[in-house]
Amino acid sequence: MPELRKDPITGRWVIIATDRAKRPSDFIRQGVPPPKAGVCPFDYGNEHKTPPEILAYRNSGNRDEPGWRVRVVANKFPVLGIEGDLNRQGEGMYDKMNGIGAHEVIIETPDHAATIGDMPERQLEEVLWAFKDRVNDLKKDRRFRYILLFKNHGEAAGASLEHPHCQLIALPVIPKRVKEEVDGARLFFELKERCIYCDIIRQESTAGTRLVMETDRFTVLEPYAPRFPFETWILPKRHESHFEDSDAATLQNMAWILRSTMRKIDRVLERPAYNFIVHSAPVQDGALPHYHWHVEIIPKLTKVAGFEWGTGFYINPTPPEESAKFLREAGLG
């Protein structure tokens, strides 16, 4: 029988459609084909085809030359512009402001064909350091209230370029979905004086049915009320509200756990397109006792249709307990 499950953080309802239960092989999905030969603006030697680099970790060379290991540039087609004032206005009952923000691209590696699962751990660790360094620099600008770090892998997930890259967008407002998550965690803390994410980690580690893997610093699990099949969360065991406050040992272990998790997903789902999002607290807030940063990985296996848009409910044909079992059994190699 189908189940209605309520997300304990946001209060969002999800339908686990067990009558439509799907194994990994049942999904008709758009995989990510091998990269095509061609001229890519993110490849070595094409640095002149991107905006000037903002940050680079290098073995050799000068700015905007080959020799980099990780490179950060402004997005050539930004959704928001960094220059100017917010100029908040009312227009009758409507609110508006200038489209002020930052939009950057983190080029993860010179290797055009690399994936997170293939990448050396040290390379992935440097990508995480680039995340941290850029957020800590941009948060000094008091116009920015929230900074989103995300990766679209594959055309079905919204990627327009094949070369491995992530994106960063700094916003002058806190997004509604972020506010719902933070407010839900705050309400739980006010009632119980505990972090709801810390409670989830403890419960899932003990029960084991939705647990994928864990280290001394991280827990990987399938959430109780997932919106999508094989939706996977990576949570640090130490309570911290802001990703950019992570120390060196945490980033090092995160590189290992992220690579291992993506290898499992690639093996079980045959290298799917996916979205990877870092959920972190608003950047102008101090340390929050109720919120806990984490990563969500969402393979693109189903489509959002009229029912979801009309109700805010999601229909998931794969119970998280089944997803966790497939990923646990996928091994680490």
Secondary structure as the mmCIF struct_conf table of DSSP 4:
data_model
#
loop_
_struct_conf.conf_type_id
_struct_conf.id
_struct_conf.beg_label_comp_id
_struct_conf.beg_label_asym_id
_struct_conf.beg_label_seq_id
_struct_conf.end_label_comp_id
_struct_conf.end_label_asym_id
_struct_conf.end_label_seq_id
STRN STRN1 GLU A 3 LYS A 6
TURN_TY1_P TURN_TY1_P1 PRO A 8 THR A 10
STRN STRN2 TRP A 13 ILE A 16
HELX_RH_3T_P HELX_RH_3T_P1 THR A 18 ARG A 20
HELX_RH_3T_P HELX_RH_3T_P2 PRO A 24 ASP A 26
STRN STRN3 GLY A 31 GLY A 31
HELX_LH_PP_P HELX_LH_PP_P1 PRO A 33 LYS A 36
BEND BEND1 ALA A 37 GLY A 38
TURN_TY1_P TURN_TY1_P2 PRO A 41 PHE A 42
BEND BEND2 ASP A 43 ASP A 43
TURN_TY1_P TURN_TY1_P3 TYR A 44 GLY A 45
HELX_RH_3T_P HELX_RH_3T_P3 GLU A 47 LYS A 49
BEND BEND3 THR A 50 THR A 50
HELX_LH_PP_P HELX_LH_PP_P2 PRO A 51 PRO A 52
STRN STRN4 GLU A 53 ARG A 58
BEND BEND4 ASN A 59 SER A 60
TURN_TY1_P TURN_TY1_P4 ARG A 63 ASP A 64
BEND BEND5 GLU A 65 PRO A 66
STRN STRN5 TRP A 68 ALA A 74
BEND BEND6 LYS A 76 PHE A 77
BEND BEND7 VAL A 79 LEU A 80
STRN STRN6 GLY A 81 GLY A 81
BEND BEND8 ILE A 82 GLY A 84
STRN STRN7 GLN A 89 GLU A 91
TURN_TY1_P TURN_TY1_P5 GLY A 92 MET A 93
STRN STRN8 TYR A 94 LYS A 96
STRN STRN9 ILE A 100 ILE A 100
STRN STRN10 ALA A 102 ILE A 107
BEND BEND9 PRO A 110 PRO A 110
TURN_TY1_P TURN_TY1_P6 HIS A 112 ALA A 113
TURN_TY1_P TURN_TY1_P7 ILE A 116 ASP A 118
BEND BEND10 MET A 119 MET A 119
HELX_RH_AL_P HELX_RH_AL_P1 GLU A 121 LEU A 138
TURN_TY1_P TURN_TY1_P8 LYS A 139 LYS A 140
BEND BEND11 ASP A 141 ASP A 141
TURN_TY1_P TURN_TY1_P9 ARG A 142 ARG A 143
STRN STRN11 TYR A 146 HIS A 153
BEND BEND12 GLY A 154 GLY A 154
HELX_RH_3T_P HELX_RH_3T_P4 GLU A 155 ALA A 157
TURN_TY1_P TURN_TY1_P10 GLY A 158 GLY A 158
BEND BEND13 SER A 160 SER A 160
BEND BEND14 HIS A 163 HIS A 163
STRN STRN12 HIS A 165 LEU A 171
BEND BEND15 PRO A 172 VAL A 173
HELX_RH_AL_P HELX_RH_AL_P2 LYS A 176 LYS A 192
BEND BEND16 GLU A 193 ARG A 194
HELX_RH_AL_P HELX_RH_AL_P3 ILE A 196 ALA A 207
BEND BEND17 THR A 209 ARG A 210
STRN STRN13 LEU A 211 GLU A 214
BEND BEND18 ASP A 216 ARG A 217
STRN STRN14 PHE A 218 LEU A 221
BEND BEND19 TYR A 224 ALA A 225
BEND BEND20 ARG A 227 PHE A 228
TURN_TY1_P TURN_TY1_P11 PRO A 229 PHE A 230
STRN STRN15 THR A 232 PRO A 236
BEND BEND21 LYS A 237 ARG A 238
BEND BEND22 SER A 241 SER A 241
HELX_RH_3T_P HELX_RH_3T_P5 PHE A 243 ASP A 245
HELX_RH_AL_P HELX_RH_AL_P4 ALA A 248 LEU A 269
TURN_TY1_P TURN_TY1_P12 GLU A 270 GLU A 270
BEND BEND23 ARG A 271 ARG A 271
STRN STRN16 PRO A 272 PRO A 272
STRN STRN17 TYR A 274 HIS A 279
TURN_TY1_P TURN_TY1_P13 VAL A 283 GLN A 284
BEND BEND24 ASP A 285 ASP A 285
BEND BEND25 PRO A 289 HIS A 290
STRN STRN18 HIS A 294 PRO A 299
BEND BEND26 THR A 302 THR A 302
HELX_RH_AL_P HELX_RH_AL_P5 GLY A 306 THR A 311
BEND BEND27 GLY A 312 GLY A 312
STRN STRN19 TYR A 314 ASN A 316
BEND BEND28 PRO A 317 THR A 318
HELX_RH_AL_P HELX_RH_AL_P6 PRO A 320 ARG A 328
TURN_TY1_P TURN_TY1_P14 GLU A 329 ALA A 330
#
